[in-house]
Amino acid sequence: MSLYGIGCLRQKRGGGYDRVKFLSITGSEIEKKNAIHILNIACPSSLDVGGIADREKVLELWFSEKLGQQTFEEASSFIANNGTFKDVELLERVGSRLSIDRRSFIESAIVEIISRQSIDLALKRVVEKGVDTVTSDLVSRLFEKPESLTTETVNICLSAKPDKIRIGAAKILLERKELSQESAENLLSDSNHEIRLLAVEFLLKVGRDLDKSIVRKVLTIESPGPKYGLGTFSGKGPDSKFYERYEISRLSELNLLTLREKVMAAGVFCESELAAMFCGHRKQTKNEMRSYLKDGFKNFFYKALKRMKADGSVDDEGYGRIVTLEGFITNKFCTIALANLCLIGDKEDLCLIRKVLDEFRVDASESLLNYFSRFGEWEDVDRIKNMSYYVDGERFFSVKMNSASDEGKAFAIIEIGKKRIADIFRIDVGNSVMKFIIRQLPKSVISSLSDEVIIDELKRNDDEYRTIFALRCVISLPKRRLKDLLSLYVDHDGYRYYNSIHWLDLGCSLPSSVSKEIALRQLHRYNL
């Protein structure tokens, strides 16, 4: 939003926004786009431009092939967020005159509108009209209350184009035990391998005998390119992560004794067996995990490698090649073991966990970050910020654990530093993590920040972060303080960023209730 746009809002704080609406149909391309954006976040009760155009005419002008793509997408976003059921007929008529690409935006917006009145009708619309693009927020809303969906509708959704709709439908039908064998067999050739895995699991549960070679073929993502490394540890080439998830599920059904035998038999390539053993028998294997982690699985690795050489699994050349992979392999072992040890939640393991992170390469997991959020101290913040993410996280953590995220890092840092918030803004954790930190901080904490800290944050060299921080200020601070901060920011020496100024100005210019509502709407656009 430009300062000019804010000026328009200030002039029309009663809710008319006549100047903005006028520009949305008569202005230059950039003026139209900005005006529609302002209307989108301000959500006026009427689109009528007095004496010029009613709502229907405004929408017809917005959804024209003559409009630039960015402006058209802004208009689509507006109608998706603010449209009513009465607009559907008009949108269908307008959409019929548009190109296929633009018509898809209209169809997605119609689904959003219908979903506010009937989830059932919205899902049917997705299938009947072949809607191929839906937002993650919409999918979450469509499946938020699965008990309200009829099995008939859910079955229909198996034919939807968006993967997330089909996945949601398949999960519901599996839970209800309403997926037919015929439907499951059809899903084995689905374009999405997550759905194929669900179908395989269902067929196994109903007693269908599937040949292992067929399952491997169904669950492997074929990708052209050379293959490097050894076995599971390949670079480019077919992606077998879904097949490995299937294998771990089968392994997790075994008892501990059988799993130990499989770990021994697999040699150094036993990450799936270890994951199943530690996940499925966490308490029984906690002392083993502690023992292995003390030396970063080094002794475990070489004992396994010697067994492979002794039984002829590898020759001298292969032995040497595997030795070069020691760090890569033990990293996976350590990551899996540490994630499971953290799930046990024993504070006495804190020293061991710190030692492992300091001495060996271990990737972050959600359980590790949650452990630090419970038992960590300020010294652990450096360990958290330096953690890398497990690139194959979903392979081993999909069943009973989750891989980590920047959001998890942010939560852990806030929990550890809740009594020294100002220090959090002095550590370099990267803009991505800081965006989650500022989103998660309570309003009371934002209001407690000193002017110096706030001004410094509004000067950060990341456009999106500054916007998010400024919006949190508008939401959390009283207008009087926003005015003081705006004056301080404009008058301070050094570079002043435009987006920091215009969001503070919005908070100063409009009634608090209006500016806070606009800021909340704008903040929601950042999918963090």
C-alpha positions in Angstrom: 0.0 0.0 0.0 1.4 3.4 -0.9 1.3 6.5 1.3 -1.1 7.9 -1.2 -3.4 4.9 -0.6 -3.2 5.5 3.1 -4.2 9.1 2.4 -7.2 7.8 0.6 -8.1 5.6 3.5 -7.6 8.5 5.9 -10.0 10.7 3.9 -12.6 8.0 3.8 -12.3 6.5 7.3 -16.1 6.3 7.4 -16.0 3.3 5.1 -16.8 4.8 1.7 -13.4 4.6 0.1 -14.9 6.3 -3.0 -11.5 7.6 -4.3 -9.9 4.1 -4.0 -12.8 2.4 -5.7 -12.8 5.0 -8.5 -9.1 4.4 -9.1 -9.6 0.6 -9.2 -11.6 1.0 -12.5 -10.2 4.2 -14.0 -6.6 4.5 -12.9 -3.4 3.5 -14.6 -2.5 -0.2 -14.3 -0.4 0.3 -11.2 -3.1 2.5 -9.6 -5.7 -0.1 -10.3 -3.6 -2.8 -8.7 -2.8 -0.8 -5.6 -6.4 0.4 -5.3 -7.7 -3.2 -5.4 -5.1 -4.3 -2.9 -6.2 -1.5 -0.5 -9.9 -2.6 -1.0 -8.8 -6.2 -0.4 -7.3 -5.6 3.0 -9.8 -2.9 4.0 -12.9 -4.9 2.9 -15.4 -2.1 2.3 -19.1 -3.1 2.6 -19.9 -1.9 -0.9 -18.0 -1.7 -4.3 -20.4 0.8 -5.8 -18.8 3.8 -7.4 -21.5 6.4 -7.1 -22.9 7.5 -10.5 -20.3 5.5 -12.5 -20.6 1.7 -11.8 -22.4 -0.7 -9.5 -20.8 -3.8 -8.0 -21.5 -5.9 -11.0 -20.0 -3.4 -13.4 -16.9 -3.0 -11.2 -16.3 -6.8 -11.2 -16.8 -7.0 -14.9 -14.1 -4.3 -15.4 -11.8 -6.0 -13.0 -12.0 -9.4 -14.6 -11.1 -8.4 -18.1 -8.5 -9.8 -20.4 -7.3 -6.2 -20.9 -6.2 -6.0 -17.2 -2.5 -6.8 -16.4 -1.8 -10.2 -14.9 -0.8 -8.8 -11.4 -3.9 -6.6 -11.3 -6.1 -9.5 -12.4 -4.6 -11.7 -9.6 -5.2 -9.0 -7.0 -8.8 -8.8 -8.2 -9.1 -12.6 -7.9 -7.7 -12.4 -4.4 -10.2 -9.7 -3.5 -13.2 -11.7 -4.7 -12.0 -14.9 -3.1 -11.7 -13.1 0.3 -14.7 -10.8 0.1 -17.1 -12.3 -2.5 -20.6 -13.5 -1.7 -22.7 -16.3 -3.0 -24.6 -13.7 -5.1 -21.3 -13.0 -7.1 -21.0 -16.6 -8.3 -23.4 -16.3 -11.3 -21.6 -13.1 -12.4 -18.2 -14.7 -12.0 -19.2 -17.7 -14.0 -20.4 -15.4 -16.8 -17.3 -13.3 -16.8 -15.0 -16.4 -16.5 -16.6 -17.9 -19.6 -15.1 -15.1 -21.7 -11.6 -15.4 -20.3 -8.6 -17.5 -21.3 -8.2 -20.9 -19.6 -5.3 -19.6 -17.4 -7.4 -16.7 -16.1 -10.5 -18.8 -15.8 -8.7 -21.0 -13.3 -8.2 -18.0 -11.0 -12.0 -17.3 -11.2 -12.8 -21.0 -10.5 -10.5 -21.0 -7.4 -12.2 -17.8 -6.2 -15.7 -19.3 -6.6 -14.7 -22.4 -4.6 -13.4 -20.0 -1.8 -16.8 -18.2 -1.9 -18.9 -21.4 -1.9 -16.8 -22.9 0.9 -18.0 -20.2 3.3 -21.6 -21.4 2.8 -21.2 -25.2 2.2 -18.0 -27.2 2.4 -19.8 -30.1 0.6 -20.8 -28.0 -2.4 -17.3 -26.5 -2.5 -15.6 -29.9 -2.8 -18.1 -31.0 -5.4 -17.3 -27.8 -7.4 -13.6 -28.6 -7.3 -14.2 -31.9 -9.0 -17.0 -31.0 -11.4 -15.2 -27.9 -12.7 -11.8 -29.5 -12.7 -10.3 -26.8 -10.5 -6.6 -27.4 -10.4 -5.4 -24.7 -7.9 -6.5 -24.4 -4.3 -4.7 -22.7 -1.5 -3.4 -24.6 1.5 -5.6 -22.5 3.8 -8.7 -23.5 1.8 -7.7 -27.2 1.9 -7.3 -27.0 5.7 -10.7 -25.4 5.9 -12.4 -27.9 3.6 -11.1 -30.9 5.7 -11.2 -29.2 9.1 -14.4 -31.1 10.1 -14.4 -34.4 8.2 -17.3 -35.6 10.2 -19.5 -33.1 8.4 -18.6 -34.5 5.0 -20.7 -37.3 3.5 -18.8 -40.4 2.3 -20.3 -39.9 -1.1 -18.7 -36.5 -1.4 -15.3 -37.7 -0.1 -15.3 -40.5 -2.7 -16.0 -38.0 -5.4 -12.9 -36.1 -4.2 -10.6 -38.9 -5.2 -11.1 -37.6 -8.8 -10.1 -34.0 -7.9 -7.1 -32.5 -9.6 -5.3 -30.9 -6.6 -3.1 -33.5 -4.9 -4.0 -32.1 -1.4 -7.7 -32.7 -2.0 -7.1 -36.3 -3.1 -4.8 -37.0 -0.2 -7.3 -35.6 2.3 -10.1 -37.6 0.8 -8.1 -40.8 0.8 -7.1 -40.4 4.5 -10.8 -39.9 5.5 -11.9 -42.9 3.5 -9.1 -45.1 5.1 -10.1 -44.0 8.5 -13.8 -44.7 7.8 -12.8 -48.0 6.1 -14.9 -46.9 3.2 -12.2 -47.1 0.5 -13.1 -49.9 -1.9 -10.4 -52.2 -3.2 -11.2 -51.1 -6.7 -10.6 -47.4 -5.8 -7.4 -48.3 -3.9 -6.1 -50.2 -6.9 -6.8 -47.2 -9.2 -4.9 -45.0 -6.8 -1.8 -47.1 -7.2 -1.3 -45.2 -10.5 -2.1 -41.8 -9.0 0.3 -39.0 -10.0 1.0 -38.3 -6.3 3.2 -40.9 -4.6 1.8 -40.0 -1.1 -1.6 -41.2 -2.3 0.0 -44.3 -3.8 1.5 -45.1 -0.4 -1.9 -44.7 1.3 -3.4 -47.1 -1.2 -0.7 -49.7 -0.7 -1.2 -49.5 3.1 -5.0 -49.9 2.7 -4.6 -52.9 0.4 -2.3 -54.6 2.9 -4.8 -54.0 5.7 -7.6 -55.7 3.8 -5.4 -58.7 3.1 -4.4 -58.0 -0.5 -1.1 -59.7 -1.2 1.2 -57.3 -3.1 4.4 -58.4 -4.7 7.4 -56.5 -3.3 8.7 -55.7 -6.7 5.3 -54.2 -7.7 5.2 -52.1 -4.5 8.8 -50.8 -5.1 7.8 -49.8 -8.7 4.6 -48.1 -7.6 6.3 -46.1 -4.8 9.5 -45.1 -6.6 9.6 -41.7 -8.2 11.5 -42.2 -11.5 13.9 -39.4 -12.2 16.4 -39.5 -15.1 20.0 -38.9 -14.4 23.2 -40.6 -13.2 23.3 -42.4 -9.9 26.2 -41.9 -7.5 27.1 -43.5 -4.2 26.1 -46.8 -2.8 22.6 -48.2 -2.4 20.3 -46.0 -0.3 23.0 -43.3 -0.3 22.6 -42.3 -3.9 22.6 -38.9 -5.4 20.6 -38.3 -8.5 18.4 -41.0 -9.9 15.1 -42.6 -8.8 13.7 -41.3 -5.5 12.8 -44.2 -3.2 11.7 -42.2 -0.1 8.1 -43.4 -0.3 9.2 -47.0 -0.7 11.5 -46.6 2.3 8.6 -45.2 4.3 6.7 -48.3 3.4 9.6 -50.5 4.5 9.8 -48.7 7.8 6.1 -49.2 8.4 6.6 -52.9 7.8 9.6 -53.0 10.0 7.7 -51.1 12.8 5.3 -54.1 13.0 8.2 -56.4 14.1 9.1 -57.2 17.7 12.4 -55.9 19.2 14.3 -59.2 18.9 13.6 -59.5 15.2 14.5 -55.9 14.6 17.9 -56.4 16.4 18.6 -59.3 14.0 17.7 -57.2 11.0 19.9 -54.4 12.2 22.8 -56.8 12.5 22.1 -58.3 9.1 21.9 -55.0 7.3 25.5 -53.9 8.2 26.1 -50.2 7.9 23.1 -49.8 5.6 20.6 -50.2 8.5 19.2 -46.7 8.9 15.6 -48.0 8.2 16.0 -50.8 10.7 17.4 -48.5 13.3 14.6 -46.0 12.8 12.0 -48.7 13.2 13.7 -50.1 16.3 14.3 -46.8 18.1 10.8 -45.4 17.2 8.9 -48.5 18.0 10.8 -49.6 21.1 12.0 -46.3 22.4 12.1 -47.0 26.2 13.7 -50.5 25.7 16.5 -49.1 23.6 17.2 -45.8 25.3 20.4 -47.0 26.9 21.6 -48.3 23.6 20.9 -44.9 22.0 22.9 -43.2 24.8 25.8 -45.6 24.4 25.9 -45.2 20.6 25.6 -41.4 20.7 28.6 -41.0 23.1 31.0 -41.6 20.2 28.7 -40.6 17.4 28.0 -44.2 16.3 31.7 -44.6 15.3 32.2 -47.9 17.1 28.8 -49.2 15.8 29.7 -48.2 12.3 33.1 -50.1 12.2 31.7 -53.2 13.9 29.0 -53.4 11.3 31.4 -52.8 8.5 33.7 -55.6 9.7 30.8 -58.0 9.8 30.0 -57.1 6.2 33.6 -57.8 5.2 33.6 -61.1 7.2 30.5 -62.4 5.5 31.6 -61.4 2.1 29.1 -58.5 1.6 31.9 -56.2 0.6 35.4 -56.7 -0.8 38.4 -54.6 0.0 37.6 -52.0 -2.6 34.0 -51.7 -1.4 35.2 -51.5 2.2 37.3 -48.5 1.4 34.5 -46.8 -0.5 32.1 -47.2 2.5 34.7 -45.8 4.9 34.6 -42.5 2.9 30.9 -42.4 3.7 31.4 -42.7 7.5 30.4 -39.2 8.3 27.3 -39.2 6.0 26.1 -42.5 7.4 26.7 -41.8 11.1 25.0 -38.4 10.7 21.8 -40.3 9.8 22.2 -42.7 12.7 22.9 -39.8 15.2 20.0 -37.8 13.9 17.5 -40.7 14.3 18.8 -41.7 17.7 18.9 -38.2 19.1 15.4 -37.4 17.9 14.1 -40.5 19.7 16.1 -39.9 22.8 14.6 -36.4 23.0 11.1 -37.8 22.7 11.7 -39.7 26.0 12.1 -36.2 27.6 14.6 -37.0 30.4 16.3 -33.8 31.6 19.4 -35.9 32.6 20.2 -36.4 29.0 20.9 -32.6 28.4 24.7 -32.9 28.9 24.9 -35.9 26.4 22.7 -34.1 23.9 24.9 -31.0 24.1 28.1 -33.1 23.7 26.6 -34.9 20.6 25.7 -31.5 19.0 29.1 -30.0 19.8 31.2 -33.0 18.6 29.3 -34.6 15.8 27.2 -33.6 12.8 23.6 -34.0 13.8 20.6 -32.4 12.0 17.6 -30.8 13.7 14.4 -32.6 14.4 11.2 -31.3 15.9 11.7 -33.4 19.0 15.2 -32.0 19.5 14.0 -28.5 19.3 11.1 -29.3 21.6 13.5 -30.8 24.1 15.5 -27.6 24.2 12.4 -25.5 24.6 11.7 -27.5 27.8 15.2 -27.9 29.3 17.5 -25.7 27.3 19.4 -22.6 28.6 20.7 -19.5 26.9 23.9 -21.3 26.0 21.9 -23.6 23.8 20.6 -20.8 21.5 23.9 -21.0 19.5 23.4 -24.7 19.1 19.8 -24.2 17.9 20.7 -21.5 15.3 23.5 -23.6 14.0 21.4 -26.7 13.4 21.0 -27.8 9.8 17.8 -29.5 8.7 17.6 -33.2 7.9 17.1 -33.2 4.1 15.6 -36.7 4.2 13.5 -35.9 7.3 10.2 -37.2 6.0 11.8 -40.5 5.1 12.4 -41.5 8.7 10.3 -39.0 10.7 7.0 -39.4 8.7 5.6 -42.2 10.8 6.2 -41.2 14.4 8.4 -38.1 14.3 8.5 -34.8 12.4 11.5 -33.1 10.8 12.3 -29.6 12.1 11.4 -26.2 10.7 12.4 -22.6 11.1 9.2 -22.2 13.1 10.4 -24.9 15.6 13.7 -23.0 16.0 11.8 -19.8 16.7 9.6 -21.5 19.3 12.6 -23.0 21.1 14.5 -19.7 21.1 11.5 -17.8 22.5 11.0 -20.4 25.3 14.7 -20.3 26.3 14.9 -16.5 26.1 11.5 -15.5 27.4 13.2 -13.6 30.3 15.7 -11.8 28.0 13.7 -10.9 24.9 15.9 -7.9 24.0 18.8 -10.3 23.7 16.9 -12.4 21.1 17.0 -9.4 18.8 20.7 -9.2 19.2 21.5 -12.7 18.0 22.0 -13.5 14.3 19.6 -16.4 13.6 18.8 -15.4 10.1 15.7 -13.5 8.7 13.7 -16.7 8.1 13.8 -17.7 11.8 13.3 -14.1 12.9 10.1 -13.8 10.9 8.7 -16.7 12.9 9.9 -15.2 16.2 8.2 -11.9 15.6 5.0 -13.7 14.6 5.0 -15.8 17.7 5.8 -13.1 20.3 2.7 -12.0 22.3 1.4 -8.5 21.9 2.5 -7.7 25.5 6.1 -8.6 24.6 6.0 -6.4 21.5 4.7 -3.5 23.5 7.5 -4.0 26.1 10.3 -3.5 23.6 12.3 -0.3 23.8 12.1 2.3 21.1 15.7 1.6 20.3 15.0 -2.1 19.6 11.9 -1.4 17.5 13.7 1.2 15.4 16.6 -1.2 14.8 14.2 -3.9 13.7 12.5 -1.5 11.2 15.9 -1.0 9.7 16.7 -4.7 9.0 17.8 -5.5 5.5 14.9 -7.8 4.7 11.8 -6.3 3.1 9.4 -9.0 4.2 10.7 -9.1 7.8 10.3 -5.3 8.1 6.8 -5.5 6.9 5.9 -8.3 9.3 7.5 -6.4 12.2 5.8 -3.1 11.3 2.4 -4.9 11.1 3.0 -6.5 14.6 3.7 -3.0 15.9 0.4 -1.7 14.4 -1.5 -4.6 16.0 0.3 -4.4 19.4 1.0 -0.7 20.1 -1.3 2.2 20.9 -1.6 5.0 18.4 0.3 7.5 20.5 3.3 5.3 20.6 3.1 4.6 16.9 3.2 8.3 16.2 6.3 8.7 18.4 8.0 5.8 16.7 7.2 7.1 13.2 8.7 10.5 14.1 11.8 8.8 15.6 12.2 6.6 12.5 11.7 9.4 10.0 14.1 11.7 11.9 16.9 9.2 12.6 20.2 9.2 10.7 20.7 6.6 8.1 18.6 4.8 5.5 14.8 4.8 6.1 12.8 2.0 4.4 9.5 2.9 2.7 7.5 -0.1 3.9 8.4 0.6 7.5 7.2 4.2 7.1 3.9 3.5 5.4 2.7 0.8 7.8 3.5 2.9 10.8 1.7 5.8 9.1 -1.3 3.6 8.5 -1.4 2.9 12.3 -1.2 6.6 13.0 -3.7 7.7 10.4 -6.7 5.5 10.9 -8.9 4.7 13.9 -7.1 1.9 15.9 -9.8 -0.6 15.3 -9.6 -0.1 11.5 -5.8 -0.1 11.3 -5.5 -3.2 13.5 -8.0 -5.1 11.4 -6.2 -4.1 8.2 -2.8 -5.1 9.7 -4.2 -8.5 10.7 -5.5 -9.1 7.2 -2.2 -8.1 5.7 -0.3 -10.3 8.2 -2.4 -13.3 7.2 -1.1 -13.0 3.7 2.3 -14.1 4.9 2.0 -17.9 5.0 4.3 -18.5 8.0 
